[in-house]
């Protein structure tokens, strides 16, 4: 008799391998987030509750008076910034590369690849445990796009990480006030889910752009995991680091121009601070001591509330880091939306806080 091959066995073997690789990804993600985010933020929350402070403002070059002091301000800010974020930045690049080689692209497409609100919702929910700044979340967002995640889901993940960060909301309540937290949460939900869904509806593409698809490994490719991961991580590292460091240096040098504390009240102050906050780059939760410091300098609650949304949401470096993953019109739409929501947040702060 001729033996009959059981066609179910290869499928079962492939499924076991897929589940094993996916489990490995979630284990690495959870372990990394516990070390970089969850455990440190637990202690930071206790400090915020006891001292009503989480440290001093990272801005140090507000009074630069000459070219040398601008250069010093740039170096000091860059050093302070990367000292704060380097662990999260490495974790972001690690997860951004691993999502491309450990998670099946069809899983990501099934749950986060459609134009429906469900895909956007899934992306925003996935952002909540991450609690990363927009720059550290950018490599993961790029990895999601390469795996056919939709524009809306990826934007919700990218924006939701810094804007809906649960730890930041807790710090804010203890350090600033519950009113700041309410404004942040209300406008943050609109930005994360509303703007992301609108972008998905306006700019959704049934076919993934060619420059993204070509970076997705072909299903028949038989290279080892290590080769595929090193290629993915290396490509991401070479793209991220030069852009990241260079743009942070530039913004560090310009910080005294971007935040004119003498312009402390009125609609124009809100607009200026909303624009500056959208471009400037900060570590996670750094907007809290920055706002606290500006309030002590006499800056009004309106401009301060504008920074509440715009500082964490996006920045020039984070926009550059995801520039190859989204159509340019999507990024312009997001930037203008962040500025607009920042102005609305500032008006709400001026009237209520």
N, C-alpha and C positions, 0 to 999 in steps of 0.2 A: 504493500500500500504506500502511496505517496503521502508523506506527512503534510498536514495543512498548517501553514504559518498563521499564527495568531496576530492579526493586524492591530489588535488593541494594545499589545505589549509595548511597541515603540511609542504610542501615544501616552501611555501611562508613565513610561520612563521620562519622556519629555516634560510631562506635567510635573513629575516629582522634581526634576531639575529646575523647572521654572519656579516652583514654590520654594525650593531651597535658595535660589538666587534672590528671590524677592524677600525672603525672610532675612537673608544676610544684609540686604540693603536697609531694611527697617531696624535691624539690630545695630548696624553702624550709625544710622541716623539718630536713634534713641540714645545710644551711648555718647555720641558726640555732643548732642544737645544737652544731655544731663551734665556733662563736664563743662561745656562752654557757656550754657545759658541757665538751665533749670536750677542747679545747685547754687551758683553764685547769686542768682536773682532772689532765691529764697532768703539768703542772708542780707541782701541789699534791701529787701522789703522790710525786714526787721529793723534795719538801720533807719529807713525812711519813717517807719512808725514811731521810733523812739526819738529821733533827732529832727524830724521834719526837714530833712535834707539828704541828698544822695551825692553831695560833693559840690565843688566849685565849677563855674562855667569854664568850658574848654576854650572859649574865645579869649585870646591873650593879646592880640595885636590891634585893639580898637583905637589906640592912640599913637599909631605909627606916624612918624613925622618926616622921614626921609627914606631914600632908597635902601639904605643899609637896614633900617628898622623894618622895612617891608620884607626884605629877604630873611631877616631874623624871625619875623612873625611867621613867614611861610615855613621855615625849617622847624620852628617850635610847634606850630600847629600840626604839621605832618608827622612829627615824632610823637606828639601826644595822641593824635588820632590813631595811628597804626599800633601804638602801644595798647590802645583800648580794643581795637578790632581785629588784630592779626589772627587770633585763634578762630574767631568766627569767619574771617575771610578764607582761611585755609579750609575750614569745615565746609563753607559754601562751595568752593571749587571742588572739593572731594565729592560732595553729594551731587553737584552738578554734572560731574563726569560719571559717577556711578549710576545715576538714574538712566543713563544712556546704555549701560552694559548689563545692569542687573534687573531692571524692570522691563517686562515685555511692552513694546510700543503699542500693541493692540489693546493692552489693559488701559494704558494712559488715554488712548484715543476713545475707548469705550466709555470711560468715566469722565473725561475732561476734554474731549475733542469735538464736541458738537456746538452748535450755535444757541442751544437752549440755555435757559437760566440755570438749570440743574448743573451744567458744566461749570458755569461761573461760580455757583454756590460751592461746588466741590473744591474748586481752587482756593476760595476764600477760607473755607473750613480747614483745608490742609495747611494754611499759613499760620493758624493760631498757635500750634505748639512750637513753631520755628523761632518766633520772636527775634528775627534778625533785622538789621538795618537794610535799607534798600540796596546798598552796594553788595553786601554779603549774600542777599537773596538773589541778586542778579544772575550769578552763574547757574543756580538751580533753575531759574526761570528760562534761561537759554537752553539748558538741558531738556526741560519739558517741551519747549517748542520743537526741538530736534526730534522728539518722540511723538510729534503730531498732536500735542495739546493745543486747544483752541486759543485764540487771542484773549477771549474773555476769561477763561480759567487761568491762563498764565498771568494776565494782568492782576486778577484778584489775588493770586498767590503772592506776586511781587509787591503789590501795594498793601495787602493785608498783613504781611509780616511786620513792617514797622508801624503801620497806622493802628491796627487792632491788637497790638502786642499786649497781652493780659498783664504782664509784669509792669509795663510802663503805665498802664491805667491805674494799677495799685499804687505805684510810686507817686503818680500825679495827685491822687486823692490825698495822700498824707502830706505831700510837700506844698502843693499849690492850694487846691480846694476841690470839693466835689463838683462845683460848677464848671471848672475847667475840664474835669473828666467827662461830664455830660456833653459838653460841646464837642470834645474830641471824639467821643463814642458816636454821637449822632452824625456828625459830618464824616467821620471815618467810615461808617457803614454805607453812607451814600457814595463815597468815593470808591470804596473797595468793591461793592457789589453793583451799585447803580452805574457808575462810569465804566466799569469793566464790561458789564452786560451791554451797555450802549455801544461801546467799541466793538464788541463781538457782533452785534446786529448790523452796525454800519459798515464794518470792514471785514466781515467773516469771509473766509475763502474755503470752499469745499476741498480744493486741492492745496496741499501744503506747498509753499513756494519751493522752486527747484533748488535754491541755494541751501535750504534746510534739509530737503529730502536727500540730497547727495551726501550729507554728513551722517545720515542714518545708515548703520551697517546693513548690508544686504542680507536677507534671510539665509542665503546659502553660503555666507562667508563662514569659514571654518577656522579662523584664527583663534588663538587661545584668549581666555579672559584677560590675562595680563597684558597681552599685546594690544587688545582693543581698549582696555582701560588706560594704559600709558599713552596711547595715541590721543585718546579723548582728553585726558588730564593735561598732557603737554600742550595740545592746541589751545585749550582754555587758559592755561597759565601764561602762555606767550601773548595771548590777546588781552588778558585781564591786567597783568601787573604793570606794564608800561603806561597804559591809559589811566589806570587807577592812581598810581603814584604821581604822574605828571599833573593830572587835573586837581588832585588834593593840594599839591604845592601851589598851583595858581590861585586856587580859592583861599588858601591860607594867607597868601600875600595880599589879597584884595579884601579881606574881612573888614578892615576899617572903613572902606568905601561902601560895602554892601549893607552895613547896619548903622546908619547915621542916628545915634541915640538922641541927637538934638532935634530930630524930627519925631516928636514923641506923641502927637495927638492928631486926630482928624483923618479924613478919608484918604488923603494923599499918603499919610504915614502908613495906613493899613495897606495900600496898594504897593508901596515901596517895600515894606517888610514881607508882603506876600511874594513878590518877585524874588527878593533876596533869599527867602527861605526855600523857594522852589529850586534855586540853583545851588545853594550851599550844601555842604556835606557834613554830617555829624555821625558819631557813634550812636548806638541804641540808647534811647532815653536821655541823651544829652540835651534835648530841647528843654527839659525840666529845669536844670540849673541855669541854662541860658536865659529862659524866660524869667526865672526868679531874680537873676542878676539885673536884667533890663528893667524890671519893675522897680528894683531898688535905685536905679539910676533916674527914675522918673518917667520912663516910657509908659504910655497909657495901656489900658487893658485891651483896647482894640488892636493895635499893632502886635501886642503880645499874643493875643488869641489867633491872629493870622499866622504867626509862627507855629502855633500849636499843631496845625495840620501840614503846613508846607515844609517845615524843616525835616520831619521824618519821612514824608511820603516819597519824594524822589529827590534827585540831586543831579548836577551835571555829570559827575563820574558814573552814577548808576545808569543814567540815560545812555551814555557812551558805551557802557558795558553790555547793554541789551540792544544796541543799535542794529546789529546784524540779525536779530531774532524777530523784529517787528517791522512792518512797512513804516516808512517815514511818516506818513499821514497819521498812523496810529499814535506814534510818539508825540507828534504835535498836538493831537487831540488830548492826550493824557496830560501833557504839560499845561495846556491852556485850562483844562478842567481843574488841575491842582491849584493853579493861580486863582481861578474863579471861586473855588470852594474855600480857599484861604481867605479871600476877601469877604465872603459871606460869614465865615467863622469870625473874622475880625469885627465885622459889624455886629454880630451876635454878642461878642465879648464886650464891645463898647456900650451896648445897651443893657447888658445883664450883669456883667461882672463888677 
